[in-house]
Every structure is written in structure tokens, then in C-alpha cells.
Amino acid sequence: MGVLDLFKKATSPLSRRFVSSGSGDDEDLFDDEFQRKLDYLAMVSRRVFSGAMRAERRTKKTGSGVEFADHRDYVAGDDFRYLDWNVYQRFGRLLVRLYEEEEDLSIYLVIDTSSSMGFSSRRKFRYAQRLAAALAYVGLANLDRITIVATTDRIEERMPTARGKARIFKVLQFLRGLEPSGTTDLGDAMKTFVAQHKRRGLVIVLSDLYDPHGFERGINVLRYNKFEPFVLHIVDETDARLKMSGDVRIYDCETGEEREVTVTPKVLAQYKAAYDAYLAEIKKFCTEHQVPHVAADVKVPFDELVLRVLRRGGFLA
């Protein structure tokens, strides 16, 4: 695990001079153009997914919906309208038809606010903020319940559940107030998350997944507690293409650990191979465990990425 360990511990924060602390352009994070794109995304999501993906929205509850679920024996007092007369004619049994009941979807947006997300002029963090805002707005426009949680190795902040398009301003205000800092431990953070949120639903994890404890722990905590994880892996190619050579001191902005390394073309090639192997490891884990996964490259316009997410997951119908 030599090179891969170096990658996990020190890829993002390679030198103090690469870490940007400024937030000078945060004012235009959600500018007028961004908000116009939100309306477009909400409109497209309704047009593309209305009706076609309703099955994705059904709960396991039975009630007065329109989709047949099961039969049960008739008991005195049951509504005669729900008797299955075809079954009675064939088998002489009085059975009541049960239907699946639709319920508004609970969507949890878990945004990684650890220090590695602030690397490279905060590009990954700003991208995650925009993605979270866009997905929240599409959910709010479809009357889903939206909750946003900021995590490091714990739950840092939480925006209470919101519903309805008018709450988007509350979402933007919350996201603007977040700052990347601290270490990553998705496993511990998700243990706290599942303890605090009893209503099951979709959990969209927006993170670069630089977790020294293994990103799998956090995803598995969600799976084992019957949440539905959806991984949005925030990717920045500058993390893999290092422009340095010779003797350098690398610095982990999350743990403070330092080490001296002699960077040669061979080391850079090994490093790039380790990076690619890690991306493949993430994809393999998600595929094997049937966890929807999208590599969210910061080069891709956020609105294009959101459309890709909608087509991939179909959860915001």
C-alpha cells in the first residue's frame, strides 16, 4: 500500500502553497444565471420523470394508492369496493385487494466539508455546493422533503428538513455558510446521522471520498440501516496530475502530517496509477453493492451533471 497510502494521506493537500483559504468569489456562487438554471432543471425533471418513474417513489406502506400490492382475508367492516370478485368466483374466498401508497420522498444531501474539499482554490467544494443546491431545488420543486447535513469526521451542521420551492433561499443560505475544514471519517459521521434521522430515505453523499478509514464504512452504515445511498464522487483531475519534481515536503491539510519525498517521473507515474486504481475501487464497490454512483468531474457544468444524475438515478420523479 506504499504509493496508495501516500495517495490517501496526501494527494489533495500536497503543499501549503496549493491550499487556498480565500472565499473572495463566494458572492457569485449562486448568481442569477445559477438560479435560472435551477428553474430549468426543475422543469426538465418534471417533464422527463413525471409518471415514468413513479415506481421509484413508492414506499412499502399499503393504503389507498393505485398500484396493487397483495391480498388479505376479508374481515367484517372492510370496504366491499376492495373485494377481489375474480378470486371469489374462482376459489370461493373473500379477499381484499391491498394497494401501495405513495409518499413524499425524504432526500438527505450529505456534503463533505473536510479540508481536502477545499484544495485547489476550493473548486471541489464550490462544485459540491452547487450540486447540492441544484438537487435540493429539484427535490423541493417536486414537494420532497430535503435535509442537508455537513460532515467531516462528525456531523458539523444540519439544515432542518424543508419542503416547497420557496425554501430554496434557506438552502442557499445554509450552503453559503459552510467552510471546508477538519478531517474525514464518513463511517463515524454516518453512525451519528442514522441515529439522528429515523425517517428512511435517499442519502446523496457529495464527497471526494478521501477517507483514510475507508469510504466503504460510511456507505455500509447507510445500507445496513435501510437508507438508500447515492454516491456523487467529486473529482478534480488536478488531484492526479501533480506539477512538481525534485525533493519536496508534502503536507496533509487534514491531519497535519508531513513527509519528504523525492519526486521523479517514475514516482509521478506510480502516483497516477494509484489514483486511477482508487477510482476503479470506488466504482467496483458501488457496482457490487448496487449503490448508484456518479463521478462528478468539476470540469462538467453543474447543470449537465445534475441531468446525468437524474437519468442515472431517476429518484426525483
Secondary structure, DSSP 8 states (H G I E B T S, - for coil): -HHHHHHHHHSS---GGGB----TTGGGTT-HHHHHHHHHHHHHHHHHHTTTTGGGGEEEEEES-SEEEEEEE--TT--GGGB-HHHHHHH---EEEEEEEE---EEEEEEE-SGGGGBTTTHHHHHHHHHHHHHHHHHHHTT-EEEEEEESSSEEEEEEEE-SGGGHHHHHHHHHT----S---HHHHHHHHHHH--S--EEEEEE----TT-HHHHHHHHHHTT-EEEEEEEE-GGGT-----EEEEEE-TTT--EEEEEE-HHHHHHHHHHHHHHHHHHHHHHHHTT--EEEEETTS-HHHHHHHHHHHH----
